[in-house]
Amino acid sequence: MGRQQAALQAFNFGQFIRQKGLQMDTFFCNNVLQACSSTQRWDLPLAVLETMLHSGPSPDIASFGATVHALATSGRWRQALAVADHVVLNEVICGALVAACEKAAQWEVALDLLRSMKGASGASVQPNVVIYSSAISACEKGGEWRAALGVLKELGDEMLQADLIAYSASISACARGGHWQQALQLMAEMNSIELLPNIVIYNAALDALAHEPQNWTLAFQLLRSLRSATFRPQLESYSCALRAMGPQRWQQSLALWTEMLADGIQADAIAFGAMLDVEMGSWQISLWLLKQMEEHHMRPDAVAMAAVLRSCEGKQQLQLLEMLQDEDIIVGAAEDSEFLGSGNWSFAAAMYCGLGPEDVSGEALRLLQGMREEGPMPDAFCCNSVIKACSSLKQQLRVFEDMQRQGPSPDVATHGALMTALGREHHWEKCVAMLEEMISQHLESNVIVCADFTCGDLT
C-alpha cells in the first residue's frame, strides 16, 4: 500500500469513527495526523486539525506540530505560519517553519522566525545548527549573500559549530552573488576548524570563480585540490572550471575538456556552451563541437550559435553556415518554423545579416521583432548585425531607437555602424552628435569607429 493511500485510509477511518459517535482522544487523533502528514496531501492533516479545534478533542503541541510539518514540507509556508500562531513554538515546529521558508526562498520570513525564537529577553526555544543552516539556505536561494554570511556569523557567536550544510549554503550564496573572495575565505575557514569540504562545496566555490575569467588559475588549482582530496570531479565541476577559463584560454579549456571525457563524464548542454564560447581560433573545432552536440541529441541554442559565428569573420561565417546546413546541424533555412520556434532567433538573425542575399533587411527586422516578442531578448551583437543588414538609414535608426527604448544598450559597435551609415549619407552633424553621445555615455571610440566616421563619404 502506498503512503498516499495509507494516509487517505487513516483519514477516512478517523471520519468513520467520528460519524459513529465514538469517543476519540487526542492521542488517537494525533496518530491519524501523523499518518496523514507522511504524504503531500497537506489538506488531510489540516482538515483533521480543524475538526479537532471545532469538535474536539483539544489538540496539543503534537497535533499542531504534525500539521505544521505537513504544510511546511508541501511548500505551504503561509498556512504553516498561520497554524503555528495557535501554539507556543518549540524546536521542531520552528525547524519545520524555517525549512518551509527555505524551500520558498522566503529569506526575510526565515530570519524573522530565527529572531522570534530567541526573543527580546531570551526565549525558551534556542535555534540549533539545522535551523540556522535552513535560514542560511533561504538567504542563498533568495540571492542574499550578505544575510547568509550574517546568519553564519551569528551561528558561531552562539557557540554552535557550523556543519557542511551551513558552509555549503553560505559558499553557494557567495557564488550566486559573484563574490569569489568570500567563498574561498569560507573554505579556508573550514580547513582551520578541520571540517573537510565535500564535492558540493568544491562545486560551489568553482561556480563562484567562474564569474570572473581572471580567476582561471584559482579555478584550475581548486579542481586539482578536489582530485587530491580523493573526490572525483563531477560534470558540474568541469563546467564551472570551463566557464572560469574565459573565452581567451582555449588551450587550457581543451585540456580540461579532454580530461573530462577521459574521466568518462558525458558533457551536457552547459558544458558544450562553455566550450563554444571559447575563442578557439579555428572554426573547424567549433564545428566539431556542434557535431558532438548533435550526436548526443543536444540542440545548440541561440547563445551557442552566436558564439560560433563570432569566432569567424567575413567569408568564414558564410562557409560555416553552409557547412552547418550541409551537416543538418541547423534545420534548413531560417524561415523554417521549427527552427524559429526552437529559440535560435539570434542565430537566425545573424545568418541573414550580411551573409545571405543582397537585400535581407526586411527579414532581419522581422526576426529581430520576433525575438522581442517571443524571446530570448536580443543582445547587442544581434542588434548590430541587423543594423548592418538594413538597406536604408531609416531602418537602421529605427533599430537604434528601439535599442535605446527597450534594450539592449547600444555599444561602441552600434554607434560605429550608424556613424558609417550617416557618413555615407553626408549627415556630418548627426555623426558629431553621435560621437558626443558616445563620450557622454563613457563609450570609448576606437580606431575603426573614427575611420568609419571620417571616411564614410569615400565609399
C-alpha positions as CSV (number, residue, x, y, z in Angstrom):
1,M,0.0,0.0,0.0
2,G,1.4,3.4,-1.0
3,R,1.8,6.2,1.5
4,Q,-0.8,8.3,0.0
5,Q,-3.4,5.5,0.0
6,A,-2.5,4.7,3.6
7,A,-2.9,8.4,4.6
8,L,-6.3,8.6,2.9
9,Q,-7.4,5.4,4.6
10,A,-6.3,6.7,8.0
11,F,-8.2,9.9,7.4
12,N,-11.4,8.1,6.3
13,F,-11.1,5.8,9.3
14,G,-11.0,8.8,11.6
15,Q,-14.0,10.3,9.9
16,F,-15.9,7.0,10.2
17,I,-15.2,6.8,14.0
18,R,-16.4,10.4,14.4
19,Q,-19.6,9.7,12.4
20,K,-20.4,6.7,14.5
21,G,-20.3,9.0,17.6
22,L,-17.4,7.0,19.2
23,Q,-15.2,8.9,21.6
24,M,-11.8,9.8,20.3
25,D,-9.0,11.2,22.4
26,T,-6.1,13.5,21.4
27,F,-3.7,10.5,21.2
28,F,-5.9,8.8,18.6
29,C,-6.3,11.9,16.5
30,N,-2.5,12.6,16.6
31,N,-1.9,9.1,15.2
32,V,-4.3,10.0,12.4
33,L,-2.5,13.3,11.9
34,Q,0.9,11.5,11.8
35,A,-0.4,9.1,9.1
36,C,-1.8,11.9,7.0
37,S,1.4,14.0,7.4
38,S,3.6,11.4,5.6
39,T,2.5,12.5,2.1
40,Q,2.0,15.6,0.1
41,R,-1.7,15.6,0.9
42,W,-1.4,18.6,3.2
43,D,-5.2,19.1,3.1
44,L,-5.8,15.9,5.2
45,P,-3.9,16.9,8.4
46,L,-5.3,20.4,8.1
47,A,-8.8,19.0,7.9
48,V,-8.2,16.8,11.0
49,L,-6.8,19.7,13.0
50,E,-9.7,22.0,12.1
51,T,-12.2,19.3,13.1
52,M,-10.3,18.9,16.5
53,L,-10.5,22.7,17.0
54,H,-14.2,22.8,16.3
55,S,-15.5,19.5,17.6
56,G,-12.7,18.1,19.9
57,P,-10.7,16.6,21.3
58,S,-8.5,19.6,22.1
59,P,-5.3,19.5,20.0
60,D,-2.0,19.5,21.8
61,I,1.5,20.6,20.8
62,A,2.0,17.4,18.9
63,S,-1.2,18.0,16.9
64,F,-0.1,21.4,15.8
65,G,3.4,20.2,15.1
66,A,2.3,17.4,12.8
67,T,0.1,19.8,10.8
68,V,2.8,22.4,10.6
69,H,5.2,19.8,9.3
70,A,2.8,18.6,6.7
71,L,2.1,22.1,5.4
72,A,5.8,23.1,5.5
73,T,7.0,20.0,3.6
74,S,4.3,20.7,1.0
75,G,5.5,24.3,0.5
76,R,2.5,25.9,2.2
77,W,4.6,28.2,4.3
78,R,1.9,30.9,4.8
79,Q,-0.6,28.3,6.0
80,A,2.1,26.7,8.2
81,L,2.7,30.1,9.8
82,A,-1.0,30.7,10.4
83,V,-1.3,27.3,12.2
84,A,1.8,28.0,14.3
85,D,0.2,31.2,15.6
86,H,-2.1,29.0,17.7
87,V,0.7,27.3,19.7
88,V,3.8,28.0,21.7
89,L,6.7,27.4,19.3
90,N,9.1,24.6,20.0
91,E,12.3,23.5,18.3
92,V,10.5,21.0,16.0
93,I,7.9,23.4,14.8
94,C,10.3,26.3,14.3
95,G,12.6,24.0,12.3
96,A,9.7,23.0,10.0
97,L,8.7,26.6,9.5
98,V,12.2,27.8,8.6
99,A,12.6,24.8,6.3
100,A,9.4,25.8,4.6
101,C,10.7,29.3,4.1
102,E,13.9,27.9,2.7
103,K,12.1,25.9,0.0
104,A,10.1,29.0,-1.0
105,A,13.2,31.3,-0.8
106,Q,11.4,33.5,1.8
107,W,14.7,34.6,3.5
108,E,13.2,37.6,5.3
109,V,10.5,35.4,6.9
110,A,13.1,32.8,7.8
111,L,15.2,35.5,9.6
112,D,12.2,36.8,11.4
113,L,11.4,33.4,12.7
114,L,15.0,33.0,13.8
115,R,14.8,36.2,15.7
116,S,11.4,35.4,17.3
117,M,12.8,32.0,18.5
118,K,15.3,33.8,20.7
119,G,13.1,36.7,21.6
120,A,13.9,40.1,23.1
121,S,14.7,38.6,26.5
122,G,15.8,35.1,25.5
123,A,13.0,32.8,24.6
124,S,12.6,29.1,25.6
125,V,13.5,27.9,22.1
126,Q,17.1,28.0,21.1
127,P,17.8,27.6,17.3
128,N,20.0,24.6,16.6
129,V,22.5,24.1,13.7
130,V,19.9,22.6,11.5
131,I,17.6,25.6,11.8
132,Y,20.5,28.0,11.3
133,S,21.5,26.1,8.2
134,S,18.0,26.2,6.8
135,A,17.9,30.0,7.3
136,I,21.3,30.3,5.5
137,S,19.9,28.2,2.6
138,A,16.8,30.5,2.5
139,C,19.2,33.5,2.1
140,E,21.1,31.7,-0.6
141,K,18.0,30.9,-2.6
142,G,16.9,34.5,-2.2
143,G,20.2,35.8,-3.5
144,E,21.1,37.5,-0.3
145,W,24.8,36.5,0.3
146,R,25.3,39.2,3.0
147,A,22.4,38.0,5.0
148,A,23.7,34.4,4.7
149,L,27.1,35.3,6.0
150,G,25.4,37.3,8.8
151,V,23.5,34.2,9.9
152,L,26.7,32.1,9.7
153,K,28.5,34.5,12.0
154,E,25.5,34.5,14.4
155,L,25.7,30.7,14.5
156,G,29.3,31.0,15.6
157,D,28.5,33.7,18.1
158,E,26.0,31.3,19.7
159,M,29.0,28.8,20.2
160,L,27.5,26.4,17.7
161,Q,29.7,24.5,15.2
162,A,28.6,25.1,11.6
163,D,28.2,22.0,9.6
164,L,28.7,21.2,6.0
165,I,25.2,22.2,5.1
166,A,25.7,25.7,6.6
167,Y,29.0,26.2,4.9
168,S,27.7,24.8,1.6
169,A,24.8,27.2,1.6
170,S,27.0,30.2,2.5
171,I,29.5,29.5,-0.2
172,S,26.7,29.0,-2.7
173,A,25.2,32.3,-1.7
174,C,28.6,34.0,-2.3
175,A,28.8,32.2,-5.7
176,R,25.4,33.4,-6.8
177,G,26.5,37.0,-5.9
178,G,29.8,36.6,-7.7
179,H,31.8,37.1,-4.5
180,W,34.5,34.6,-5.0
181,Q,36.8,36.0,-2.4
182,Q,34.3,35.4,0.4
183,A,33.7,31.8,-1.0
184,L,37.4,31.0,-0.8
185,Q,37.7,32.6,2.6
186,L,34.9,30.3,3.9
187,M,36.7,27.3,2.5
188,A,39.9,28.4,4.3
189,E,37.8,28.8,7.5
190,M,36.6,25.2,7.1
191,N,40.1,24.0,6.9
192,S,41.0,25.9,10.1
193,I,38.4,24.0,12.0
194,E,39.3,20.7,10.4
195,L,35.9,20.5,8.6
196,L,36.6,18.9,5.2
197,P,34.7,20.3,2.2
198,N,32.6,17.9,0.2
199,I,32.0,17.8,-3.5
200,V,29.1,20.2,-3.2
201,I,31.2,22.8,-1.6
202,Y,34.0,22.4,-4.1
203,N,31.5,22.9,-6.9
204,A,30.0,26.0,-5.2
205,A,33.5,27.5,-4.9
206,L,34.2,26.7,-8.6
207,D,30.9,28.3,-9.5
208,A,32.0,31.5,-7.6
209,L,35.3,31.6,-9.5
210,A,33.6,31.1,-12.8
211,H,32.1,34.6,-12.6
212,E,35.5,36.2,-13.2
213,P,37.7,34.9,-16.0
214,Q,40.8,36.4,-14.4
215,N,40.4,33.7,-11.7
216,W,41.1,30.8,-14.1
217,T,44.3,29.8,-12.3
218,L,42.5,29.6,-9.0
219,A,39.7,27.5,-10.6
220,F,42.4,25.2,-12.1
221,Q,44.1,24.8,-8.8
222,L,40.8,24.2,-7.0
223,L,39.9,21.5,-9.4
224,R,43.3,19.8,-8.7
225,S,42.7,20.2,-5.0
226,L,39.3,18.4,-5.4
227,R,41.0,15.5,-7.1
228,S,43.8,15.3,-4.5
229,A,41.1,15.2,-1.8
230,T,40.0,11.8,-3.2
231,F,36.9,13.3,-4.8
232,R,36.1,12.5,-8.4
233,P,35.2,15.8,-10.3
234,Q,31.6,15.9,-11.5
235,L,30.2,17.4,-14.6
236,E,29.3,20.5,-12.7
237,S,32.9,20.8,-11.5
238,Y,34.3,20.7,-15.1
239,S,31.5,23.0,-16.4
240,C,32.3,25.7,-13.7
241,A,36.1,25.4,-14.4
242,L,35.5,25.7,-18.2
243,R,33.4,28.9,-17.6
244,A,36.2,30.2,-15.4
245,M,38.7,29.7,-18.2
246,G,37.1,32.5,-20.2
247,P,37.0,32.9,-24.0
248,Q,40.7,33.5,-24.4
249,R,42.3,30.4,-22.9
250,W,41.3,27.8,-25.5
251,Q,44.3,25.6,-24.8
252,Q,43.5,25.2,-21.1
253,S,39.8,24.7,-22.0
254,L,40.7,21.9,-24.4
255,A,42.9,20.3,-21.8
256,L,40.0,20.3,-19.3
257,W,37.6,19.0,-21.9
258,T,39.9,16.1,-22.8
259,E,40.4,15.3,-19.1
260,M,36.6,15.4,-18.5
261,L,36.0,12.9,-21.4
262,A,38.9,10.7,-20.1
263,D,37.1,10.6,-16.7
264,G,34.1,9.1,-18.5
265,I,31.9,12.1,-17.9
266,Q,29.3,12.9,-20.6
267,A,29.1,16.6,-21.4
268,D,25.7,18.4,-21.2
269,A,24.5,21.5,-23.0
270,I,26.0,23.8,-20.3
271,A,29.5,22.3,-20.8
272,F,29.2,22.4,-24.6
273,G,28.0,26.0,-24.3
274,A,31.1,26.9,-22.2
275,M,33.4,25.3,-24.8
276,L,31.6,27.0,-27.7
277,D,32.1,30.4,-26.0
278,V,35.8,29.9,-26.1
279,E,37.6,31.6,-29.0
280,M,39.3,28.5,-30.4
281,G,41.0,30.4,-33.3
282,S,39.7,27.6,-35.5
283,W,36.1,27.3,-36.7
284,Q,36.8,23.7,-37.5
285,I,37.0,23.0,-33.8
286,S,33.7,24.8,-33.2
287,L,32.1,22.8,-36.0
288,W,33.4,19.6,-34.4
289,L,31.8,20.6,-31.0
290,L,28.5,21.3,-32.7
291,K,28.6,17.9,-34.4
292,Q,29.3,16.4,-31.0
293,M,26.2,18.1,-29.6
294,E,24.1,16.7,-32.4
295,E,25.4,13.2,-31.8
296,H,24.3,13.4,-28.2
297,H,20.9,14.7,-29.2
298,M,21.5,18.2,-27.9
299,R,20.3,21.1,-30.0
300,P,22.6,24.2,-29.9
301,D,20.8,27.2,-28.5
302,A,21.0,30.9,-29.7
303,V,23.9,31.7,-27.4
304,A,26.0,28.8,-28.7
305,M,25.3,29.6,-32.3
306,A,26.1,33.3,-31.9
307,A,29.3,32.3,-30.1
308,V,30.4,30.1,-33.1
309,L,29.6,32.9,-35.6
310,R,31.6,35.4,-33.6
311,S,34.6,33.0,-33.8
312,C,34.6,33.5,-37.6
313,E,34.8,36.6,-39.8
314,G,33.6,37.5,-43.2
315,K,33.6,34.6,-45.6
316,Q,34.4,32.2,-42.9
317,Q,31.0,32.9,-41.4
318,L,29.3,32.1,-44.7
319,Q,31.4,28.9,-45.1
320,L,30.5,27.8,-41.6
321,L,26.8,28.5,-42.2
322,E,26.9,26.5,-45.4
323,M,28.6,23.6,-43.7
324,L,26.1,23.7,-40.8
325,Q,23.3,23.4,-43.3
326,D,25.1,20.6,-45.2
327,E,25.7,18.7,-42.0
328,D,22.0,19.2,-40.9
329,I,23.1,20.9,-37.7
330,I,20.5,23.6,-38.3
331,V,17.1,23.0,-39.7
332,G,17.1,24.3,-43.2
333,A,16.6,27.9,-43.9
334,A,15.7,30.5,-41.2
335,E,12.1,30.6,-42.3
336,D,11.7,27.0,-41.1
337,S,9.0,27.3,-38.4
338,E,10.6,24.5,-36.3
339,F,14.0,26.3,-36.3
340,L,12.4,29.7,-35.3
341,G,10.4,28.0,-32.6
342,S,13.4,26.5,-31.0
343,G,14.7,29.8,-29.6
344,N,17.5,30.2,-32.1
345,W,16.4,33.7,-33.1
346,S,19.7,35.5,-32.7
347,F,21.4,32.9,-34.8
348,A,18.7,33.2,-37.5
349,A,19.1,37.0,-37.5
350,A,22.9,36.7,-37.7
351,M,22.5,34.3,-40.6
352,Y,20.6,37.0,-42.6
353,C,22.9,39.8,-41.6
354,G,25.4,40.4,-44.4
355,L,25.6,36.7,-45.1
356,G,22.6,36.0,-47.3
357,P,21.0,37.7,-50.3
358,E,21.7,41.3,-51.1
359,D,18.6,42.8,-49.6
360,V,17.6,41.0,-46.4
361,S,16.7,44.0,-44.3
362,G,13.0,43.2,-44.1
363,E,13.6,39.6,-43.0
364,A,16.3,40.7,-40.5
365,L,13.9,43.3,-38.9
366,R,11.1,40.7,-38.8
367,L,13.4,38.2,-36.9
368,L,14.5,40.9,-34.5
369,Q,10.9,41.8,-33.7
370,G,10.2,38.1,-33.2
371,M,13.0,38.0,-30.6
372,R,11.5,40.9,-28.7
373,E,8.0,39.3,-28.7
374,E,8.9,35.6,-28.2
375,G,12.4,35.7,-26.6
376,P,15.2,35.4,-26.0
377,M,15.9,39.1,-25.8
378,P,18.4,40.1,-28.4
379,D,21.8,41.1,-27.4
380,A,23.9,44.0,-28.8
381,F,25.7,41.7,-31.2
382,C,22.4,40.6,-32.7
383,C,21.0,44.1,-33.0
384,N,24.3,45.4,-34.5
385,S,24.1,42.6,-37.1
386,V,20.6,43.7,-38.0
387,I,21.7,47.3,-38.3
388,K,24.4,46.3,-40.8
389,A,21.8,44.2,-42.8
390,C,19.4,47.1,-43.1
391,S,19.3,48.7,-46.6
392,S,18.2,52.2,-45.5
393,L,19.3,54.7,-42.9
394,K,15.7,55.0,-41.7
395,Q,15.6,51.3,-40.8
396,Q,19.0,51.5,-39.1
397,L,17.9,54.5,-37.0
398,R,14.7,52.6,-36.1
399,V,16.7,49.7,-34.7
400,F,18.9,52.1,-32.8
401,E,15.9,53.9,-31.2
402,D,14.4,50.5,-30.3
403,M,17.6,49.6,-28.5
404,Q,17.5,52.9,-26.6
405,R,13.9,52.4,-25.5
406,Q,13.8,48.6,-25.0
407,G,17.4,47.5,-24.7
408,P,20.0,46.2,-25.1
409,S,22.1,49.3,-24.6
410,P,23.9,50.4,-27.8
411,D,27.6,49.7,-27.6
412,V,30.6,51.0,-29.5
413,A,29.9,48.8,-32.5
414,T,26.3,50.1,-32.6
415,H,27.4,53.7,-32.8
416,G,30.2,52.8,-35.2
417,A,27.7,51.1,-37.6
418,L,25.4,54.1,-37.5
419,M,28.2,56.6,-38.0
420,T,29.3,54.7,-41.1
421,A,25.7,54.9,-42.5
422,L,25.4,58.6,-41.5
423,G,28.8,59.4,-43.1
424,R,27.7,57.7,-46.4
425,E,24.6,60.0,-46.4
426,H,26.8,63.0,-45.6
427,H,25.0,63.7,-42.3
428,W,28.1,65.0,-40.6
429,E,26.3,67.0,-37.9
430,K,24.5,63.8,-36.8
431,C,27.8,61.9,-36.8
432,V,29.3,64.5,-34.5
433,A,26.2,64.3,-32.3
434,M,26.5,60.5,-32.1
435,L,30.2,60.8,-31.2
436,E,29.3,63.3,-28.4
437,E,26.7,60.8,-27.2
438,M,29.3,58.1,-27.0
439,I,31.5,60.3,-24.9
440,S,28.6,61.2,-22.6
441,Q,27.9,57.5,-22.1
442,H,31.6,56.8,-21.4
443,L,31.9,54.7,-24.5
444,E,35.4,55.0,-25.9
445,S,35.5,55.3,-29.7
446,N,38.1,53.1,-31.3
447,V,40.2,53.5,-34.4
448,I,37.6,51.7,-36.6
449,V,34.8,53.9,-35.4
450,C,36.8,57.1,-36.1
451,A,37.9,55.7,-39.5
452,D,34.3,55.0,-40.4
453,F,33.3,58.5,-39.4
454,T,36.0,60.3,-41.4
455,C,35.8,58.1,-44.5
456,G,32.1,57.5,-44.7
457,D,31.8,59.6,-47.9
458,L,34.5,57.7,-49.7
459,T,32.5,54.5,-50.1
